[in-house]
């Protein structure tokens, strides 16, 4: 019986031992798991700190970018205002500069078609000169303010006409005006000469229209009159001067001839050279005047006066040689005039035949 009791005790002890061993194993596994969980917790904490730092950096970066965008938008707005102000100033300066340049020249320079440098070229141009008759005497009888107002009024009227016909206004010299056609824009030598002549006619007619205004506005006893001289020929045109100060103008003997013709023409009339006449004779009525001698030109210069109220000739035929000059208006030609011309030609033929026969007999 004692053996049985011992055996029972022994079994209980073994159970208790197994229980203790199991508990020890559980404690050991629990400690290991806790250590592992602690390690994971520390790792997670470290990762959380890293992520937090990264998030802080990202937030700071976003705040900085937002601030930069705001500053950039503000700066761009400010720069836009500066640019608009600069544009207005440039436009204002350009507008002021345009008043010192012919529109064609202003356009060609600001479009980049023409460079502002010391260059020139030879071109066939039609040159126009005009001045007021007796301006010196008029200026002596007026106050400076009246002279200024009168001259500006006159030049404005003439400039408007010049721009209407496409002329390049070279310069104003007191009451004198120099204009030319053919540069920087040209429609061909003949068309340039024709536009210049039509411009001159329009100017003379405008002066007549303003007859009453000279007395009303400026108290002049006599209406203003102008003389106009024109010539067509090869001139040197371009920029002249220094690197710091340029003048776009035209020079040469043909320019001097136009000035000479202006000085000898009658008040209220237009005197042109043969070279201009040859370009416009089919469209503009002209009367030949005396030949003149001009300094710098060896040959005498044939001159023609433009008929201001003459018809525009669309049906005129001309024949001109060294010894013959004939101009016929087909629209106005009478049959009797044609018969007279035929008879004249027949007489000329007979005389030439008789002259030829006499020479042979000799």
Secondary structure, 3 states (H helix, E strand, C coil): CHHHHHHHHHHHHHHHHHHHHHHHHHHHHHHHHHHHHHHHHHHHHHHHHHHHHHHHHHHHHHHHHHHHHHHHHHHHHHHHHHHHHHHHHHHHHHHHHHCCCCHHHHHHHHCCCCCCCCCEEEEEEEEEEEEECCHHHHHHHCCHHHHHHHHHHHHHHHHHHHHHHCCEEEEEECCEEEEEECCCCCCCHHHHHHHHHHHHHHHHHHHHHCHHHHHHHHCCCCCCCEEEEEEEEEEEEEEEECCCCEEEEEECHHHHHHHHHHHHCCCCCEEEEHHHHHHHCCCCCEEECCCECCCCCCCCECEEEECCCCCCCCCEEEEECCCCEEEEECCCCCHHHHHHHHHHHHHHHHHHHHHHHHHHHC
